[in-house]
Amino acid sequence: MRNYKEETEKRINFIQEIVRSSGLKGIVYGNSGGKDSALTGILCKKACDHTLGIIMPCESRRNYAEDKADAEILSKHYGIETRIIDLSRVKKALTDELSASFTLSASSCNNMAPRLRMTALYAIALSESLLVAGTGNRSESHMGYFTKWGDGAYDFNPIADLTVTEIYEFLRYLDAPDFIFAKAPSAGLFDGQTDESEMGISYKEIDAFLLHGEGTPKSREIINTYHNRSKHKRRVPLNYGSQSDD
């Protein structure tokens, strides 16, 4: 197990230096009520008192119920200022406008919510002189299980190097509420969605591969397939005259 006392101190210093060098007033992040946003919020609050968590429900019933309630509990538990921005009407307006001229795929509609959330976070950040903190982890990044220009966009990410397994270990060290460990990881893109069921593999299997190089032929095939087809998500946009790096 990692030394999470030392990890906490190093990450706090990392965040404080970023905020100091930016000349801005603090940090804003999306508070989804899940493990990743919980750890990001805790670390940012420890590093910078002016940390703001934004709860952004968008259509999914889970967003308005379990996720919203959990996010509010977490914010109170760690003293993080929180505001709620309902994006459902915004998404409906955009969907209706696009649908008048295009036939939208289910995937394009599902990915609107993360992109609208990031649009909201950057509007808040620019208005209140804040940096946007990312909440994605190493396991998701390796699989490409994030939305390009949605939750994959941020100014800095204090947990990007941690697998899901390590995220849970870190949260236990920080005495996070029990519900964080019981709820199934979900992006909340639509009702009934969970990360593991959608990918067809568990985070335990993904992390066994990332941390120890272990895995069955089937799990390795799934991991490699997801990783290879999502390379475009992990690299900067391609520009003429520049070299690509996979």
C-alpha positions as CSV (number, residue, x, y, z in Angstrom):
1,M,0.0,0.0,0.0
2,R,1.2,3.5,-0.8
3,N,2.1,5.9,2.0
4,Y,-1.0,8.1,1.9
5,K,0.1,10.4,4.7
6,E,3.1,11.4,2.5
7,E,0.9,11.3,-0.6
8,T,-1.5,13.8,1.0
9,E,1.2,16.2,1.9
10,K,2.8,16.0,-1.6
11,R,-0.5,16.5,-3.4
12,I,-1.4,19.4,-1.2
13,N,1.9,21.1,-2.0
14,F,1.3,20.3,-5.7
15,I,-2.1,22.0,-5.7
16,Q,-1.0,25.0,-3.6
17,E,1.9,25.7,-6.0
18,I,-0.5,25.5,-9.0
19,V,-2.9,27.9,-7.4
20,R,-0.1,30.3,-6.3
21,S,1.6,30.4,-9.7
22,S,-1.8,30.9,-11.5
23,G,-2.5,34.1,-9.5
24,L,-6.1,33.0,-9.2
25,K,-8.3,32.9,-6.1
26,G,-9.1,29.2,-5.8
27,I,-10.5,26.0,-7.3
28,V,-13.8,24.7,-8.7
29,Y,-14.6,21.1,-9.5
30,G,-17.6,18.9,-10.4
31,N,-19.0,17.2,-7.2
32,S,-20.7,14.1,-8.5
33,G,-21.0,12.3,-5.2
34,G,-18.6,9.6,-6.4
35,K,-15.2,8.4,-5.3
36,D,-13.1,10.4,-7.7
37,S,-14.7,13.8,-7.1
38,A,-14.7,13.0,-3.4
39,L,-10.9,12.6,-3.3
40,T,-10.3,15.6,-5.6
41,G,-12.5,17.8,-3.4
42,I,-10.9,16.6,-0.2
43,L,-7.4,17.3,-1.4
44,C,-8.2,20.6,-3.0
45,K,-10.0,21.8,0.2
46,K,-7.0,20.8,2.3
47,A,-4.7,22.7,-0.1
48,C,-7.0,25.8,-0.7
49,D,-9.8,27.0,1.5
50,H,-11.5,28.6,-1.5
51,T,-12.6,25.3,-3.0
52,L,-16.0,25.2,-4.7
53,G,-17.8,22.0,-5.6
54,I,-20.6,22.1,-8.2
55,I,-23.3,19.5,-8.3
56,M,-24.7,19.3,-11.8
57,P,-27.6,17.0,-12.3
58,C,-28.6,16.3,-15.9
59,E,-31.6,14.2,-16.8
60,S,-30.6,11.0,-15.1
61,R,-32.8,10.1,-12.1
62,R,-29.7,9.0,-10.2
63,N,-28.3,12.5,-10.7
64,Y,-31.2,14.0,-8.7
65,A,-31.4,11.3,-6.1
66,E,-28.4,9.2,-4.9
67,D,-25.7,11.3,-6.5
68,K,-27.0,14.7,-5.4
69,A,-27.6,13.4,-1.8
70,D,-24.1,11.8,-1.6
71,A,-22.4,14.9,-3.0
72,E,-24.1,17.1,-0.4
73,I,-23.1,14.7,2.4
74,L,-19.5,14.8,1.2
75,S,-19.4,18.6,1.0
76,K,-20.7,18.9,4.5
77,H,-18.4,16.2,5.9
78,Y,-15.3,18.0,4.6
79,G,-16.6,21.6,4.8
80,I,-16.6,22.2,1.0
81,E,-18.8,25.0,-0.3
82,T,-21.3,23.6,-2.8
83,R,-23.7,25.0,-5.3
84,I,-26.2,23.1,-7.6
85,I,-26.6,23.9,-11.3
86,D,-29.4,21.9,-13.0
87,L,-28.4,21.3,-16.6
88,S,-31.3,19.2,-17.8
89,R,-33.1,22.0,-19.6
90,V,-29.9,23.1,-21.2
91,K,-29.3,19.6,-22.6
92,K,-32.9,19.4,-23.8
93,A,-32.7,22.7,-25.6
94,L,-29.4,21.7,-27.3
95,T,-30.8,18.2,-28.2
96,D,-34.0,19.7,-29.7
97,E,-32.1,22.2,-31.7
98,L,-29.6,19.6,-33.1
99,S,-32.4,17.1,-33.7
100,A,-34.1,19.5,-36.1
101,S,-31.2,19.1,-38.5
102,F,-29.4,15.8,-37.5
103,T,-30.2,12.3,-36.3
104,L,-28.3,12.1,-33.0
105,S,-26.8,8.8,-31.9
106,A,-27.3,7.6,-28.3
107,S,-23.6,8.0,-27.7
108,S,-23.6,11.6,-28.8
109,C,-26.5,12.4,-26.5
110,N,-25.0,10.6,-23.5
111,N,-21.7,12.6,-23.9
112,M,-23.5,15.9,-23.9
113,A,-23.9,15.9,-20.1
114,P,-20.1,15.8,-19.3
115,R,-19.4,18.4,-21.9
116,L,-22.1,20.7,-20.6
117,R,-20.8,20.2,-17.1
118,M,-17.3,21.3,-18.2
119,T,-18.7,24.3,-20.0
120,A,-20.5,25.3,-16.8
121,L,-17.3,24.8,-14.7
122,Y,-15.2,26.9,-17.0
123,A,-17.9,29.6,-17.1
124,I,-17.8,29.7,-13.3
125,A,-14.0,29.5,-13.2
126,L,-13.6,32.5,-15.5
127,S,-16.2,34.5,-13.7
128,E,-14.8,33.9,-10.2
129,S,-11.1,33.6,-11.0
130,L,-10.8,29.9,-10.2
131,L,-8.9,26.9,-11.6
132,V,-10.8,23.8,-12.8
133,A,-9.7,20.6,-11.1
134,G,-10.0,17.3,-12.9
135,T,-11.5,14.2,-11.3
136,G,-10.4,11.4,-13.6
137,N,-8.2,8.4,-12.5
138,R,-5.5,6.3,-14.1
139,S,-7.8,3.3,-14.7
140,E,-10.4,5.3,-16.6
141,S,-7.7,7.1,-18.6
142,H,-6.0,3.9,-19.7
143,M,-9.4,2.5,-20.9
144,G,-10.4,5.8,-22.5
145,Y,-13.4,5.7,-20.2
146,F,-14.0,9.5,-20.1
147,T,-15.6,12.1,-22.4
148,K,-13.2,14.0,-24.6
149,W,-13.6,17.7,-23.9
150,G,-15.9,16.8,-21.1
151,D,-14.6,15.3,-17.8
152,G,-11.3,14.8,-19.7
153,A,-10.8,18.6,-19.7
154,Y,-9.3,20.5,-16.7
155,D,-6.5,22.9,-15.6
156,F,-4.9,20.3,-13.3
157,N,-5.7,16.9,-11.9
158,P,-4.4,15.9,-8.5
159,I,-5.5,12.2,-8.7
160,A,-4.7,11.3,-12.4
161,D,-1.9,8.8,-11.4
162,L,-4.1,6.8,-9.1
163,T,-5.9,3.6,-10.1
164,V,-9.4,3.0,-8.8
165,T,-8.0,0.5,-6.2
166,E,-5.7,3.3,-4.9
167,I,-8.5,5.8,-4.9
168,Y,-10.4,3.6,-2.5
169,E,-7.3,3.1,-0.3
170,F,-6.7,6.8,-0.2
171,L,-10.3,7.6,0.7
172,R,-10.2,5.0,3.5
173,Y,-7.1,6.7,4.9
174,L,-9.0,10.1,4.7
175,D,-12.0,8.5,6.6
176,A,-14.5,9.0,3.8
177,P,-18.2,8.1,4.4
178,D,-19.0,4.4,4.0
179,F,-21.4,4.9,1.1
180,I,-18.5,5.9,-1.1
181,F,-17.2,2.3,-1.0
182,A,-20.6,0.6,-1.4
183,K,-21.9,2.4,-4.5
184,A,-21.0,1.0,-8.0
185,P,-18.8,3.4,-10.0
186,S,-20.9,5.2,-12.6
187,A,-20.6,8.1,-14.8
188,G,-24.3,8.7,-14.4
189,L,-24.8,9.2,-18.2
190,F,-28.1,7.4,-18.2
191,D,-30.2,5.5,-15.7
192,G,-28.9,2.0,-14.8
193,Q,-25.5,2.7,-16.2
194,T,-22.4,1.5,-14.4
195,D,-18.8,1.7,-15.6
196,E,-18.0,-2.0,-15.2
197,S,-21.1,-3.3,-16.9
198,E,-20.6,-0.9,-19.8
199,M,-16.9,-1.9,-20.3
200,G,-17.5,-5.6,-19.7
201,I,-14.6,-5.8,-17.2
202,S,-14.2,-4.9,-13.5
203,Y,-11.9,-2.2,-12.1
204,K,-10.2,-5.0,-10.0
205,E,-9.2,-6.7,-13.3
206,I,-8.1,-3.4,-14.9
207,D,-6.0,-2.5,-11.8
208,A,-4.4,-5.9,-11.6
209,F,-3.1,-5.4,-15.1
210,L,-2.0,-1.8,-14.5
211,L,-0.4,-2.4,-11.1
212,H,1.0,-5.9,-11.5
213,G,0.8,-6.8,-15.2
214,E,-1.7,-9.6,-14.3
215,G,-4.7,-10.7,-16.2
216,T,-6.5,-13.5,-18.1
217,P,-6.3,-13.6,-21.9
218,K,-9.9,-12.2,-22.0
219,S,-9.3,-9.3,-19.6
220,R,-6.1,-8.4,-21.5
221,E,-7.9,-8.4,-24.8
222,I,-10.6,-6.1,-23.4
223,I,-8.1,-3.7,-21.8
224,N,-5.9,-3.6,-24.9
225,T,-8.9,-3.0,-27.2
226,Y,-10.2,-0.1,-25.1
227,H,-6.8,1.4,-24.7
228,N,-5.9,1.2,-28.4
229,R,-9.1,2.7,-29.7
230,S,-9.0,5.6,-27.3
231,K,-5.5,6.9,-28.0
232,H,-7.0,10.0,-29.6
233,K,-8.4,10.9,-26.2
234,R,-5.1,11.0,-24.4
235,R,-3.0,13.0,-26.9
236,V,-3.1,16.7,-27.7
237,P,-5.0,17.6,-30.9
238,L,-3.0,16.9,-34.1
239,N,-1.6,19.8,-35.9
240,Y,0.1,20.0,-39.3
241,G,3.8,19.9,-38.9
242,S,3.8,18.4,-35.4
243,Q,4.7,14.8,-34.4
244,S,2.0,12.6,-33.0
245,D,2.7,10.6,-29.8
246,D,0.6,7.6,-29.0
